[in-house]
Amino acid sequence: MKIDMYSHLTVKDLLKFTAPSIAMMIFSSVYYIIDGLFVANFVGTTGLAAVNLIMPFIMILGTVGFMIGTGGTAIVAKTFGEKDPERANRYFSMFIYAALVLGIIFAVAGQFFIIPIATMLGASGELLAMCHVYAAISLVSLPFFVLQYVFQEFFVAAGKPNVGFFVVFGAGIINIVLDALFIAGFGWGVAGAAIATAIGEFFGEIGRASCRE
């Protein structure tokens, strides 16, 4: 469903417009809740503590997607409103490339800060090692995580908020299945949880990119 952004929105239209975005944000958090559930049950309390301890570090790096998505959609929407679609498309491409480049830079730079950050937060020994494993693998998919939020904002501006939700939902299902396979089946521990999330984010971003038109 595409919502006409140029028509008058009723309360019902507004709910249809905002509900998918709210659901997408909630379901995005489920990625890591699911990781925690599988890790707690099949790895133990140390693994769960590692995931919960290092996760804010990864989320903070990923917030660059919120920044670019929120600011970028305002500029692109304003330009479209000025009847200049060619310039708006150039802005859109610029924001996507900027998000991708920053995601890659943060993913690489973040690898050097995992141990110092985890140590500062009180991790040591086995807990520190698990924090390092989980974060190192998760950062590989950080560019896709960043683009996830950028594209969602642009889908909303384009009047297609449902697209982002359904892609996130599909990626979440992939994550659940792979968590069960990698953690419960193969016994890969926190590494399996991080790999499952990374693959889910990768396929989720592929889905968004294919729907961007």
C-alpha positions as CSV (number, residue, x, y, z in Angstrom):
1,M,0.0,0.0,0.0
2,K,1.3,3.4,-1.0
3,I,-0.1,6.4,0.9
4,D,-0.6,9.6,-1.1
5,M,1.4,12.2,0.8
6,Y,-0.2,15.1,-1.1
7,S,-3.8,14.3,-0.1
8,H,-5.5,15.1,3.2
9,L,-4.8,12.4,5.8
10,T,-7.6,11.3,8.0
11,V,-7.0,9.8,11.5
12,K,-7.4,6.3,9.9
13,D,-4.8,7.2,7.2
14,L,-2.4,8.5,9.8
15,L,-2.7,5.3,11.8
16,K,-2.0,3.3,8.7
17,F,0.9,5.5,8.0
18,T,2.6,5.4,11.4
19,A,1.7,1.9,12.6
20,P,4.1,0.0,10.3
21,S,7.0,2.3,11.3
22,I,6.3,1.8,15.0
23,A,6.0,-2.0,14.5
24,M,9.3,-2.0,12.5
25,M,11.2,-0.3,15.3
26,I,9.8,-2.7,17.9
27,F,10.5,-5.7,15.7
28,S,14.1,-4.5,15.0
29,S,14.7,-4.8,18.7
30,V,13.5,-8.4,18.6
31,Y,16.6,-9.4,16.7
32,Y,18.7,-9.0,19.9
33,I,16.0,-10.2,22.3
34,I,16.0,-13.5,20.3
35,D,19.8,-13.7,20.4
36,G,19.6,-13.2,24.2
37,L,16.9,-15.9,24.6
38,F,18.9,-18.5,22.7
39,V,22.2,-17.6,24.3
40,A,20.7,-17.7,27.8
41,N,19.2,-21.1,27.2
42,F,22.0,-22.8,25.3
43,V,25.2,-20.9,26.2
44,G,24.6,-19.7,29.8
45,T,24.5,-16.6,31.9
46,T,28.0,-15.5,30.9
47,G,27.0,-15.5,27.2
48,L,23.8,-13.5,28.0
49,A,25.8,-11.0,30.0
50,A,28.3,-10.6,27.1
51,V,25.5,-9.9,24.6
52,N,23.7,-7.4,26.9
53,L,27.0,-5.7,27.9
54,I,28.4,-5.0,24.4
55,M,25.1,-4.4,22.6
56,P,24.8,-0.7,23.5
57,F,28.2,-0.1,21.9
58,I,26.9,-1.6,18.6
59,M,23.6,0.2,18.8
60,I,25.4,3.6,19.3
61,L,27.5,3.1,16.2
62,G,24.3,2.2,14.3
63,T,22.5,5.4,15.2
64,V,24.3,7.2,12.4
65,G,21.5,5.6,10.3
66,F,18.9,7.5,12.3
67,M,20.8,10.7,11.8
68,I,21.2,10.4,8.1
69,G,17.7,9.0,7.5
70,T,15.9,11.6,9.5
71,G,17.8,14.6,8.1
72,G,18.0,13.2,4.6
73,T,14.3,12.5,4.2
74,A,13.5,16.1,5.3
75,I,15.8,17.5,2.6
76,V,14.7,15.0,-0.1
77,A,11.0,15.6,0.7
78,K,11.5,19.4,0.6
79,T,13.2,19.1,-2.8
80,F,10.4,17.0,-4.2
81,G,7.9,19.5,-2.9
82,E,9.8,22.2,-4.8
83,K,9.1,20.2,-8.0
84,D,12.8,19.3,-8.5
85,P,12.8,15.4,-8.6
86,E,16.2,15.2,-10.4
87,R,18.0,17.1,-7.6
88,A,16.0,15.1,-5.0
89,N,17.2,11.9,-6.5
90,R,20.8,13.2,-6.4
91,Y,20.3,14.0,-2.7
92,F,18.9,10.5,-2.1
93,S,21.9,8.8,-3.7
94,M,24.3,11.1,-1.7
95,F,22.7,10.2,1.6
96,I,22.7,6.4,0.8
97,Y,26.4,6.5,-0.2
98,A,27.2,8.6,2.9
99,A,25.5,6.1,5.2
100,L,27.2,3.2,3.5
101,V,30.7,4.8,3.8
102,L,30.1,5.8,7.4
103,G,28.8,2.4,8.2
104,I,31.9,0.8,6.8
105,I,34.2,3.3,8.6
106,F,32.5,2.7,11.9
107,A,32.5,-1.1,11.4
108,V,36.3,-1.1,10.9
109,A,37.1,1.5,13.6
110,G,34.8,-0.2,16.0
111,Q,36.9,-3.4,15.9
112,F,39.7,-1.5,17.7
113,F,37.4,-0.3,20.5
114,I,35.6,-3.5,21.4
115,I,38.1,-4.7,24.1
116,P,38.7,-1.2,25.6
117,I,35.0,-0.5,25.8
118,A,34.1,-3.9,27.2
119,T,36.9,-3.6,29.8
120,M,35.7,-0.2,30.8
121,L,32.2,-1.7,31.3
122,G,33.7,-4.2,33.7
123,A,34.2,-7.3,31.5
124,S,37.1,-9.6,32.0
125,G,38.2,-13.2,31.4
126,E,35.6,-15.3,29.7
127,L,33.1,-12.5,29.7
128,L,35.5,-10.2,27.9
129,A,36.3,-12.9,25.3
130,M,32.6,-13.4,24.5
131,C,32.0,-9.7,24.2
132,H,34.8,-9.5,21.7
133,V,33.5,-12.4,19.6
134,Y,29.9,-11.2,19.5
135,A,30.8,-7.6,18.7
136,A,33.5,-8.4,16.2
137,I,31.1,-10.5,14.1
138,S,28.2,-8.1,14.6
139,L,30.2,-5.1,13.4
140,V,30.7,-6.9,10.0
141,S,27.0,-6.3,9.3
142,L,27.0,-2.7,10.7
143,P,26.8,-1.1,7.3
144,F,23.6,-3.0,6.6
145,F,22.3,-2.1,10.0
146,V,22.9,1.5,9.3
147,L,21.2,1.3,5.9
148,Q,18.3,-0.5,7.5
149,Y,17.2,2.7,9.3
150,V,18.1,5.0,6.4
151,F,15.9,3.2,4.0
152,Q,13.1,2.9,6.5
153,E,13.0,6.7,6.8
154,F,12.9,7.1,3.0
155,F,10.2,4.5,2.6
156,V,8.1,6.5,5.1
157,A,8.8,9.7,3.1
158,A,7.8,7.9,-0.1
159,G,4.5,6.9,1.4
160,K,5.4,3.2,1.6
161,P,5.9,2.5,5.4
162,N,4.7,-1.1,5.0
163,V,7.7,-2.0,2.9
164,G,10.2,-1.5,5.7
165,F,8.1,-3.4,8.2
166,F,7.6,-6.5,6.0
167,V,11.3,-6.6,5.2
168,V,12.3,-6.3,8.8
169,F,9.7,-9.0,9.7
170,G,11.2,-11.4,7.0
171,A,14.8,-10.7,8.3
172,G,13.6,-11.4,11.8
173,I,12.2,-14.8,10.8
174,I,15.6,-15.6,9.2
175,N,17.3,-14.6,12.4
176,I,15.1,-16.8,14.5
177,V,15.6,-19.8,12.3
178,L,19.4,-19.3,12.1
179,D,19.7,-18.7,15.9
180,A,18.0,-22.1,16.4
181,L,20.3,-23.7,13.9
182,F,23.6,-22.1,14.9
183,I,23.2,-22.0,18.7
184,A,20.9,-24.9,19.5
185,G,21.9,-27.1,16.6
186,F,25.6,-26.4,15.9
187,G,26.5,-25.2,19.4
188,W,28.3,-22.1,18.1
189,G,27.4,-20.0,21.2
190,V,27.6,-16.2,21.0
191,A,29.3,-16.4,17.7
192,G,26.3,-18.3,16.3
193,A,24.0,-15.6,17.6
194,A,26.1,-12.8,16.0
195,I,26.3,-14.6,12.7
196,A,22.5,-15.2,12.6
197,T,21.8,-11.5,13.3
198,A,24.4,-10.5,10.7
199,I,22.8,-12.7,8.0
200,G,19.3,-11.5,8.9
201,E,20.4,-7.9,8.5
202,F,22.2,-8.7,5.2
203,F,19.1,-10.3,3.6
204,G,16.9,-7.6,5.1
205,E,19.0,-4.9,3.4
206,I,19.0,-6.8,0.1
207,G,15.2,-6.8,0.4
208,R,15.0,-3.1,1.0
209,A,17.3,-2.3,-1.8
210,S,15.2,-4.3,-4.2
211,C,12.1,-2.5,-3.1
212,R,13.5,1.0,-3.2
213,E,11.8,1.9,-6.5
